């Protein structure tokens, strides 16, 4: 995989003029001080795009920022600074702004005060977030002070979204609970916002929010607006899988399938429903072979040559213990195709889990050691290594006894 392209130095004359006309600073060229001066001169805020070269949504944004008219129009209102969060000075800058995933966008005033932030990318999501962020250009601390002086449900919801993105979940929930108790026609789906905040908190820390509390929030959100049922079902299925709560998983899976079928949608004919359709075969029908077939049918063309897509399929197989041997081979191919760094470490971890599941724990240890070399700052892989070594030693001890 490759990162964002740097202009050829030979094309200096016309290309230099083109670069001066665009608000974007591409990979390898960013400089916060220079960007700050430029933003001040142009009277625009700074939008930092924290990305990683292996991140699929980051690549989509990179493409759309150059070619999509709507995205380009939106970016004309900011000075965009793209920062590889895993290389050079980008690592420290990402740490400073508490970046936990990619892409993460941080909107700053030209004097570097945080105005807003969000994570993730799709065209519609990004455009919505940009519109929302630029509607109130006051620094976050100023907005919070104004809210505390004169609280409104609208400002509470807007601030809660920013605090959630910062990982400050108790504060986000405090604001959302106020909005819920004092809601008016200007705010919508407050209960869904509460659910999403609790889900994200649980995703970061499984002990922070119990599954029962999350389920209660899910039902309140569905009661508030039935249209969010499929999205909530997806989140709840993920949580139920992690907690190995089979009945809760099936309940939300059935509800999601029924929701779409009531709309006349044939889940087997639309690729975007492939994973849901595969889950139905797996968890409702108990048919692993059909589940794998349905999941693969939803993969894009040439997915077998894409490291990220290979990893997605391999991880799904690991989570569901489907086609484990084939999944291990796909993960190994993904490792071979991936660039060095955190992306390769992630796929090595997938392969390690599959090897361990197959009883090849020594191989899992070796793969995890490689993952640590690719991402030496990760505490997670070090814990994985301890786990696999412990399992390997216990197995050796059992064999000695027998």
N, C-alpha and C positions, 0 to 999 in steps of 0.2 A: 504494500500500500504506500501511497505517497501523501505528503502533506499538501499545504496550499502552495500554488506555484509562485515563484519569484520571477519578476520580469527579466527577460534577457537584456543584459547590459548593452548589447550591440544596437538595440533599437532605441537609442536614447532620445532622439529628437521628438518624433510624434508621440512615442509612448510616454515620455516624461510629461508632455502636455496633458495626455489622457489621465495620467495618475494625479496630476495637480487638480484635475477637474472632478475627481471622485473623492468621497469622504473616507475611503477605506485605506487602511494601512495593513498590508498583507504580511504573512509569516516572515519572520526574520528581520522585519523593518520597524517593528514597534518600538516606541520610545515614549514613556509616559510624560516626561517633561515637555518634549516637543509636541505631543498630542494636546497637552494641557494648554500650551501657548496658542496652538492652532484653534482649539475650541473657543478660547477666550476671544481671539481675533474675529472668529466667525459668528460668535454669539450663539453657539450650539452646545448641548450637553455631549458628554463622551459616553459611548456605549462600548464596554469591553466585552468581547466575545472570547470566553475561556473555552478552548477546545483541546482535543487530543487527536493525533493523526489517525488513530484506529477507530475513532467514533463515527458510526454511520450517520446519525442525525447531524453531526458537525459537518460532514461532507455535503449533505443535502443543503444546509444553510450556505455553505461556501459556494455551491453551484447557483443557488437561487439569488444570492447577493450580487452575482454578476449578470444573471440572465433573466430573472423574473421581474417584470415591470412593477408589480405591486410592492415587492420587497425592496427594490431599488428606490422607489418613490418614498417608502417609509424611512429608509436609511439616509435619504437626503436631508433629514432633519437632525441628524447626529453626526459626530465624528466617530467612525467605527474603528476600533483598535483591536485587532485579532491577536490573541496571546496563546501560544502553545503552553498549556499549564503543566506540561511534563518535561520541559526543556529549559535550561539556562535560568535566566532571571524570572521566567514565567512561573517557575515552581514557587518561589517566594511570594510573588504577587498573588497567585492563587491562594496561597495559605493566608495571606493578609485579608483577603476578601472571603475567606471561609468557603471556598469552592468544594463541593462534595460530589459533583457529577458533571457530565458534559452533554451538550454545551450548557454553560451557565453565562447569563448575560447580566452585567452590572451597569446600571445607568448612573453616571456621575455628573455633578455640576462641573464647570470648568475650574472651580477651586477644590475639586475632588471630594465633595460631600455626596454621600449616597442618596440618590433620589428614588431608586427602585431596583429590583432584581427579580430574575426568574430563571428557571432551568427547563431544558427540553426544547425540541424544535419540530414543528410542522409549519407549513406556510400560514394556515389559518390561526394557529395558536400564537405564532410570533406576531402577526399583524394585530391580533387582539390585545396582546400584552403591550405592544408599542403604543397603541392608541390609549390604553389604560394608563401606562406609565407617563406619557407626555401630557395627559390631561391635568396632572397636578405636578408641577415642577419644583415644588418646595422640598428642601432637604428632609430626610426622614425624621430627624429630631424635631424640626420645626412643625411638621405635620402632627407628630405625637403630642407636642406641647399644646397645639391648637385643639386637638381632640380632647385632651384632659381638661382644658378650660371650657370647651363647649362640645360635649360628645354627641355624635349622631350615628345612627346605624350605618349610613353610607361610609363615613370615614372609618368606622370600626372595621367593616369588612375589607376596605381597601388596605388599611394598615395590617390587618391580620394576614393577608396574603404575603406581604413583604416579610413579616416576622416568621411565617411558616417557611419561606424560602431560606431564611437565615438559620433555620433549625431551632428557633426560639418558640417551641410549641406551647408551653404554658401561657405565654403572653398572647400568642395567636388565639388560643382557646378562650382566654379571658375576654378578648375583644369580640370574638364571635358569639359568646354567650350573652354579652351585652346586646349585640345586634339582634339575636334571637328573641330576647325578652322585650325589645323595643322596636321590633321590625315595622316597616311601613312599605308602601307600594314601590319605593325607590330601590329596595334591596330584594333580591330573589335567591332562592336555593341556599339559604343560610345553613340549614341543617345538612345540606350536602357539603358545604364548606367545613362544617364541624367534623363530619365523617372523614373527609379527605385529610384534614389536619391530623386526626387521630390515627388514620391508616399510615400516613407518612411517619408519624412518631413511632408507631409500632414497627414499621419497616426498618427504621434506624435502630430501634431498641425494643426487642420483642417483649421485654418485661415491663416496658413503660405503660402499655395499654393492653388490658386483657382482651381475649377474643370475645368474651361476653359483652364487654363494654363496646367493642367495635361493632358487634352485631346489633346491639341496641341502637347505636348511631346510624347504622345502615338502614334499619327499618324505619327510623324517623325520617331519614332523607328520602326514602322511596315513598313514604306516605305524603311528604311535602310535594314531591314531583315524580310521578311514575316514570317519566321519560328517562330518568337517570338510572333506572333499574339495571340495564345491561352493563353500564360502567361500574356500578357498585358490585354487581355480581362478579365481574372480572377481578376486582380487588379482593372481594371476600373469598373467592375461590383460591386465589394466591395465598391468602392468609390461612385458610383452612388446610391447604396442602402442607404448608410449613408446620402447622400444628398437628398434622395427621388427624384432623377431625373430619372423618369421611362423611358423616351424615350432613354436616353443615355444607361441605363441598357439594354434595349431591343436591341439596335443597336449592342452592344458588344456581347451580348448573341447570337444573330443571326449569327454574324461573326464567333464566336467560333464554333458553331454547324456546320455551313457550311464548315469551315476549315477541321474539322475531317471527315465529311461525304464525302467531295471531295477526301479524302484518302481511302475511302471504309470502314471506321470504323463504326461498329454498336454500338452506344453509350449505348444502352439498354442491351448489353451483356457483358460489361466490367465494373467491379466494380469501377475502378479508375475514370470512368466518371459519376458515380452515381449522384454526386451533380450537375454537369452540366446538366444531363438529367432531374433531378428533377426541376432545375431552368427553363428548357424549358417548362415543364408541367405547372409550376406555372405562369411564366411571359408571355409566348407566347401563351399557350393554356387556361390559367385561370382555371386550374383543380387542386385544392388544395389536394384533396384526392389522386389523381394519383401522385402528387409531393411527398407527404409523403411516399407513397408506394415505389417510386423509390429511395428516399433517404435511407430508411431503408434497401432496397435490397442491397445497397452498403456497409452496415456496416459489420464489421468482425464478425465471429462466437463468441458467448458468450458476445456480446457487452452490453447486458442488465445487466451484472454483473461487468462492468467496469465503475468506477465513471467518468473518463474522457470522455469516449465514450457516456455515458448517458448525460453528460453536452453538448457535441457537438450537439447531436440530439435536446436536449431541447432548446439550444440557436438558432439553425437554425429555429425551430418552432416559437420561440419568434420573431425573426427578420422578419419572413414571415407571422406571425399570422396564423399558421397552427397547427391543433391538439393541441390547447393550453392547454386544461384540461389534456390530456394524457402527454404532455410535462412537465407540472407542477409536475405530479406524478413521471415521470422519474427523474426530477431534485431533488426531495425530496429523491428518492432512491440513487441518486448519492451523496447527502450530507451524508446520512447514511453510505455509503461505503467508503467515503474519509477519509484520515488521517487529523488530526488537522493542521491548518496553512493556508497559502495563497491559497492552492488548494481548501480547503473546503470553504473558503470565496468566491472564484470565483463562485462556484456552488450555494452557498447561494444567491449570487447576481442574478444568472440566475433565481432561483426559485422566488425571490422577484419580478423581472420584470414580470414574468408570473402571479403571484398573482395580481399585480397591473393592468395588462392588463385585468384580469378577474373581476376587481372591488373590489378585496380583499386587499385594500391598508393598512389596519391595520395589516394584515399578512405580507405584504411587509416591513412595519416598523420593525416588530419583527425580521424578517429574516435578515434585514440589520444590526440591532443591534448585532445579532449573528455574522455577517460577520466582523464587526468592532472588536469584541472580538478575532476573529481568526486572523485578520490582523490589529492591532491597529495603525500601522504607515501609513496606506493608506488614503490619502486625498480624494480619489475617493469615497470610501464607506461613508465617512462623508457627502459628497455632495449628495450622493444618499439618505441618511437618511433625510437630509434637504428637498430634493425634495419630498419624499414620505410623510413626516409629513405635508408639505405645502398642498399637494393634499388632504390628509385626513382631514385637518382642513377646507379647502375650501368646501369639500363635506359635512362636518358636518354643516357648515354655511348655505349651500344651503338647507339642510334638515330642519334646524331650521326655515328658511324663509317660506318654503312651509308648 
